Amino acid sequence: MALTLTEDQLILRDMARSFFDEKSPVERMRTLRDSRDTTGFSHELWKEMGKLGWIGIPFPEAVGGAELGYGELGVVLSECGRVLAPEPFVSTVLLGGNAVLLGGNEPLQKELLPDVCRGERLLSLAFHEHGRFAPHAVETGATRDGDGFRIRGEKRFVLDGHVADQIVTVARTAGGSGDRAGLTLFVVDADAAGLSVQRTELVDGRNAARVTFDDVTVDATRVLGEIDRGADVLDAVFDRATIGLCAEMVGTFEEAFERTLAYLKTREQFGVKIGTFQALRHRAAHMFGGLEFARSVVRDAQSAIDDGRGDVAECASAAKARCSEVANQIGAEAIQMHGGIGMTDEEEIGLFFKRLKAAELTLGDAIYHRNRFAGLRGY
C-alpha cells in the first residue's frame, strides 16, 4: 500500500482542488439548502465532471469510462468532501453505477453506463427499508408476472432518488426478511407505472427519497446478477461504495481540522491566542492523529480494490468503522473548539459536522462495521 499519492494522483488532486474552489465553494451548499433547490445539486457542474473524466474513473473504457482505480476516484471524492460538494457521486457512481457494472448484464451496461460516464444519466440504489443499515433486511417483494416481475413495497433513504433516471431496486424473490439468499436486483425506470417518489432531506441537506412500488412491472431483461442471488452483487457494491464514501469523509475531516486549527491560531481569550492553551493543543493533536489513521486505512482499502486483493470486504468495514469514529471525534471537537459561534448556522463549521454525521450513518456506522469485521475474521 502506498502511503503517499503518486505524481499523477497529485496532479489530479490539484486539478480537482482548483475546480471545486472556483465552482463549488462551501457556501454553495448553504445556498442550495436555503433556496430549496429542486435538484439539490448542479446538472451542469455534474456534466463538466463527466467531460473531465471524473465520473467514469471506475468504469471500463468499453462503456466510456476512464478505467482507472479507486486511488484516483478517492482523490476526487476527497476534494468533493473538502468543499461539501453535493453532486451525486455516491448515488450514481458508487451505488447505482457499481450495481450495473458488477451485475454482469452486458446489454444494460451498454445502455446505461456510457450516459452515466458523461454525466447525462443519474442512477440510484433503493435498498433501505429500516432505520439502520441492514442490507439483507428486505421485505419489498417481487413476484413472477409472465415474462417479468411485479414489485410491491417501499424504500427509504434512496439517495438522489427524486432525480434518478433509473432506480436499481433490491426486492425479495424468495426467503424472508434478513435472509441473504432470495434477493434480486432490478433496474426500474423512474417513469414506470406504479412508481412514486417523495423527496426528503437528510440532516446535512442532501437528498434522500422515499420510493413506493405499487405493482410496478419489470421485464426479466432488467435483472442484474442472478435471480435470488442478488446479495452477491449487492455486497460487492456496498464494499466499493463504503470505501468511496470514506474517501469523501477524509476530505471533510481535513477541511474541518484545518479550519479548527486556523481558529485556534487567531481566536483570543484572556488576552492570548487560545491555541496556546495546552489542553486545546492536546485535543488538536488527537484530531490530527485520528485524521491520519483514517487516511491510512482508507488508502489501504482503495489499494485492496485496485490490486485485486481478497480482503476488500474486511478493508471496507475497517475503513468505515474508523472513519465513523473519527467523524464523531473531529466533528464534535471542531464545534467545541469554535465555541459559541460554532453552534450557529452562520458559521460554516456546522455544515461539516452535519455532513459527517450523515456520512457516519450512511452504509453502516462503527458498531455495524466492527461486528461485520469480526464476523469476517471468524470471531
C-alpha positions in Angstrom: 0.0 0.0 0.0 1.3 3.4 -1.0 1.0 5.9 1.9 1.5 8.9 -0.4 -0.1 9.9 -3.6 1.6 9.2 -6.9 2.7 12.0 -9.2 -0.4 11.5 -11.4 -2.7 11.5 -8.4 -1.1 14.7 -7.1 -1.8 16.4 -10.5 -5.4 15.1 -10.3 -5.8 16.4 -6.8 -4.5 19.9 -7.7 -6.8 20.0 -10.7 -9.8 18.9 -8.7 -9.0 21.3 -5.9 -8.8 24.3 -8.3 -12.0 23.2 -10.0 -14.0 22.9 -6.7 -12.6 26.1 -5.2 -13.7 28.0 -8.2 -17.0 26.4 -9.0 -18.2 24.8 -5.7 -17.1 26.7 -2.6 -18.7 25.7 0.7 -21.2 28.5 0.7 -22.8 26.9 -2.4 -24.1 24.1 -0.2 -25.8 26.6 2.1 -27.4 28.4 -0.9 -28.8 25.2 -2.4 -30.2 24.2 1.0 -31.7 27.6 1.8 -33.2 28.1 -1.6 -34.9 24.7 -1.5 -33.3 24.0 -4.9 -35.5 21.4 -6.7 -32.5 19.3 -7.7 -30.1 19.8 -4.7 -27.0 20.0 -6.9 -26.0 21.3 -10.4 -26.6 19.2 -13.5 -24.3 21.5 -15.4 -21.4 21.0 -12.9 -22.0 17.3 -13.0 -21.7 17.2 -16.8 -18.5 19.2 -16.5 -17.1 16.5 -14.2 -18.2 14.0 -16.9 -16.2 15.8 -19.6 -13.2 15.8 -17.3 -13.5 12.1 -17.0 -14.0 12.0 -13.2 -17.4 10.3 -13.3 -16.1 7.5 -15.4 -12.9 6.8 -13.3 -14.0 3.4 -12.0 -15.8 2.2 -15.2 -14.1 0.3 -18.1 -13.2 2.1 -21.4 -15.7 -0.2 -23.2 -18.6 1.7 -21.7 -17.0 5.2 -21.9 -15.1 5.1 -18.6 -11.5 6.0 -17.8 -10.7 2.5 -16.3 -8.6 3.9 -13.5 -8.7 2.9 -9.9 -10.2 3.8 -6.5 -7.0 5.5 -5.7 -7.8 8.1 -8.3 -11.5 8.1 -7.6 -10.7 8.7 -3.9 -8.6 11.8 -4.8 -11.7 13.4 -6.5 -14.1 12.3 -3.7 -11.8 13.7 -1.0 -11.8 17.1 -2.8 -15.6 16.8 -3.0 -15.7 16.3 0.7 -13.4 19.2 1.4 -16.0 21.7 -0.1 -19.1 19.6 0.7 -19.9 19.3 -3.0 -23.4 17.6 -3.2 -23.0 16.1 -6.7 -24.3 12.5 -6.9 -21.1 10.5 -6.8 -22.4 8.2 -4.1 -25.8 7.6 -5.6 -25.0 7.4 -9.3 -21.4 6.1 -9.4 -20.7 4.2 -6.2 -24.2 2.7 -5.7 -26.3 2.6 -8.9 -23.4 2.6 -11.3 -21.5 -0.1 -9.5 -24.6 -2.2 -9.3 -25.0 -2.1 -13.1 -21.2 -2.7 -13.6 -21.0 -5.6 -11.2 -24.4 -7.1 -12.1 -23.0 -8.6 -15.3 -25.9 -7.7 -17.6 -24.0 -6.5 -20.7 -27.0 -5.0 -22.6 -27.8 -2.9 -19.5 -24.2 -1.9 -19.1 -24.0 -0.7 -22.7 -27.4 1.1 -22.4 -26.8 2.9 -19.2 -23.1 3.4 -18.3 -21.9 5.5 -21.3 -24.5 8.1 -20.3 -23.6 7.8 -16.7 -19.9 8.5 -17.5 -20.9 11.6 -19.5 -23.0 12.9 -16.6 -26.2 12.6 -18.7 -27.9 9.9 -16.7 -28.5 9.6 -13.0 -28.9 6.3 -11.1 -29.8 5.4 -7.6 -30.0 2.3 -5.5 -33.1 1.5 -3.5 -32.4 -0.9 -0.7 -33.0 0.8 2.7 -36.2 -0.2 4.5 -35.4 0.3 8.1 -33.9 3.0 10.4 -30.5 1.4 10.4 -28.3 -0.1 7.7 -29.4 -3.7 7.3 -28.7 -4.7 3.6 -30.4 -8.0 3.8 -33.5 -6.9 5.8 -35.7 -6.6 2.7 -39.4 -7.1 2.7 -40.2 -5.4 -0.6 -41.3 -8.3 -2.8 -41.0 -9.2 -6.5 -43.3 -11.9 -7.8 -43.3 -13.5 -11.2 -45.7 -12.0 -13.7 -45.5 -13.6 -17.2 -42.1 -12.8 -18.6 -41.3 -10.3 -15.9 -41.8 -9.4 -12.3 -44.2 -7.3 -10.3 -42.8 -5.3 -7.4 -44.6 -4.1 -4.3 -43.1 -2.3 -1.3 -41.4 0.8 0.0 -37.8 2.0 0.2 -36.4 4.8 2.4 -33.3 7.0 2.2 -32.9 6.5 -1.6 -30.1 8.9 -2.2 -31.0 11.3 -5.0 -33.9 9.1 -5.9 -36.1 12.2 -6.8 -33.9 12.9 -9.8 -32.7 9.4 -10.8 -33.5 8.3 -14.3 -33.3 4.6 -13.2 -33.5 3.2 -9.7 -31.8 -0.1 -9.1 -34.2 -1.8 -6.7 -33.5 -4.6 -4.3 -36.5 -6.9 -3.9 -37.1 -10.3 -2.3 -38.0 -13.1 -4.7 -37.5 -15.8 -2.1 -37.0 -16.3 1.6 -37.8 -13.9 4.4 -36.5 -10.6 5.7 -32.9 -10.8 6.9 -32.0 -13.8 4.7 -29.0 -13.2 2.5 -30.4 -15.6 -0.1 -33.5 -14.7 -2.1 -32.7 -11.1 -3.1 -32.8 -9.9 -6.7 -31.7 -6.6 -8.3 -34.0 -4.9 -10.8 -33.4 -1.8 -12.9 -36.6 0.2 -12.7 -37.3 3.3 -14.9 -38.2 6.4 -12.9 -41.4 6.9 -15.0 -42.6 3.3 -14.5 -46.3 3.0 -13.8 -47.0 2.4 -10.1 -43.7 4.0 -9.0 -44.0 7.1 -6.8 -41.1 9.1 -5.4 -41.3 11.6 -2.4 -38.3 13.8 -1.9 -36.9 14.1 1.6 -33.8 15.6 3.1 -31.1 14.3 5.4 -29.7 16.3 8.3 -26.9 17.7 6.1 -29.3 19.0 3.4 -28.6 16.2 0.9 -31.4 14.4 -0.9 -32.9 11.0 0.2 -36.2 10.0 -1.3 -39.0 7.6 -0.2 -39.9 5.4 -3.1 -43.1 3.3 -3.2 -43.7 0.4 -5.6 -47.3 -0.3 -6.2 -47.4 -3.3 -8.6 -44.5 -2.0 -10.7 -43.8 -4.3 -13.6 -40.3 -5.0 -14.7 -39.1 -7.2 -17.6 -36.8 -10.1 -16.8 -34.1 -8.5 -19.0 -33.8 -5.7 -16.4 -32.4 -8.1 -13.8 -28.8 -7.5 -12.5 -27.0 -10.7 -11.5 -28.8 -13.9 -10.9 -32.3 -14.2 -9.6 -32.3 -14.9 -5.8 -28.6 -14.3 -5.7 -28.5 -10.5 -5.8 -26.7 -10.3 -2.5 -23.5 -11.5 -4.3 -23.7 -8.3 -6.3 -25.1 -6.1 -3.5 -22.3 -6.9 -1.0 -19.6 -6.1 -3.5 -21.4 -2.8 -4.4 -21.6 -1.8 -0.7 -17.9 -2.5 -0.2 -16.9 -0.2 -3.0 -19.4 2.4 -2.1 -18.3 2.3 1.5 -14.7 2.8 0.6 -15.6 5.7 -1.8 -17.7 7.3 0.9 -14.8 7.0 3.4 -12.6 8.8 0.9 -15.1 11.7 0.8 -15.2 11.7 4.6 -11.4 12.1 4.7 -11.6 15.3 2.7 -14.2 16.6 5.1 -12.0 15.7 8.1 -9.1 17.6 6.5 -11.0 20.8 5.9 -12.8 20.7 9.3 -9.4 20.1 11.1 -7.7 22.9 9.1 -10.4 25.4 9.8 -10.3 24.5 13.5 -6.5 24.8 13.6 -6.8 28.3 12.0 -9.4 29.3 14.5 -7.1 28.2 17.4 -4.3 30.4 16.0 -6.5 33.6 15.7 -9.1 33.5 18.4 -8.1 35.4 21.6 -9.3 34.8 25.1 -7.9 36.3 28.3 -5.6 38.3 26.0 -3.9 35.4 24.4 -4.5 33.1 21.4 -6.5 30.0 22.6 -4.1 27.8 20.6 -1.5 28.4 23.3 -3.6 26.6 25.8 -2.1 23.2 26.5 -5.4 21.3 26.8 -6.5 22.6 23.3 -3.2 21.7 21.8 -3.6 18.1 23.1 -7.1 17.9 21.7 -5.9 19.2 18.3 -3.1 16.6 18.3 -5.7 13.9 18.9 -7.7 15.2 16.0 -4.7 15.1 13.8 -3.9 11.5 14.9 -7.4 10.4 14.1 -7.3 12.1 10.6 -4.0 10.4 9.7 -5.2 7.0 10.9 -8.4 7.3 8.9 -6.5 8.4 5.8 -4.1 5.4 6.0 -6.9 2.8 6.5 -8.9 4.3 3.6 -5.9 4.2 1.3 -5.3 0.6 2.2 -8.9 -0.1 1.3 -8.6 1.6 -2.0 -5.5 -0.5 -2.7 -7.4 -3.6 -1.9 -9.8 -2.9 -4.7 -7.2 -1.7 -7.2 -4.7 -4.6 -6.5 -7.5 -7.3 -6.7 -6.8 -8.4 -3.1 -9.2 -10.9 -1.4 -9.7 -8.8 1.7 -11.8 -6.0 0.2 -14.8 -6.6 2.5 -12.6 -6.6 5.6 -10.9 -3.4 4.5 -14.2 -1.7 3.7 -15.5 -2.4 7.2 -12.2 -1.5 8.9 -12.2 1.9 7.0 -15.9 2.7 7.7 -15.6 1.8 11.4 -12.5 4.0 11.8 -14.0 6.9 9.7 -17.3 6.8 11.6 -15.4 7.1 14.9 -13.2 9.9 13.6 -16.3 11.7 12.2 -17.6 11.8 15.8 -14.3 12.9 17.1 -13.4 15.7 14.6 -17.0 16.8 14.2 -17.6 17.3 17.9 -14.1 18.8 18.6 -14.4 21.3 15.7 -17.7 22.5 17.1 -16.5 22.8 20.7 -13.2 24.5 19.8 -15.1 27.1 17.8 -17.1 27.8 21.0 -20.5 29.5 20.9 -20.1 30.6 17.3 -19.7 27.0 16.3 -23.2 26.3 17.3 -24.7 29.0 14.9 -25.8 28.3 11.4 -23.9 31.3 10.2 -20.6 29.6 11.0 -19.7 27.1 8.2 -18.1 24.5 10.6 -21.6 23.3 11.5 -22.1 22.3 7.9 -19.1 20.0 8.1 -20.4 18.5 11.4 -23.8 17.7 9.8 -22.3 16.2 6.7 -20.0 14.0 8.9 -23.0 12.9 11.0 -25.0 11.9 7.9 -22.0 10.1 6.3 -21.3 8.3 9.6 -24.7 6.6 9.5 -24.8 6.0 5.7 -23.9 2.5 4.7 -23.4 1.4 8.3 -22.0 3.0 11.4 -19.0 2.0 13.5 -20.9 -0.6 15.5 -22.2 -2.3 12.4 -18.8 -2.5 10.7 -16.9 -3.6 13.8 -19.4 -6.5 14.1 -19.1 -7.3 10.4 -15.3 -7.2 10.5 -15.3 -9.6 13.5 -17.6 -11.9 11.6 -15.4 -11.9 8.5 -12.4 -12.7 10.7 -14.3 -15.7 12.2 -15.0 -14.3 15.6 
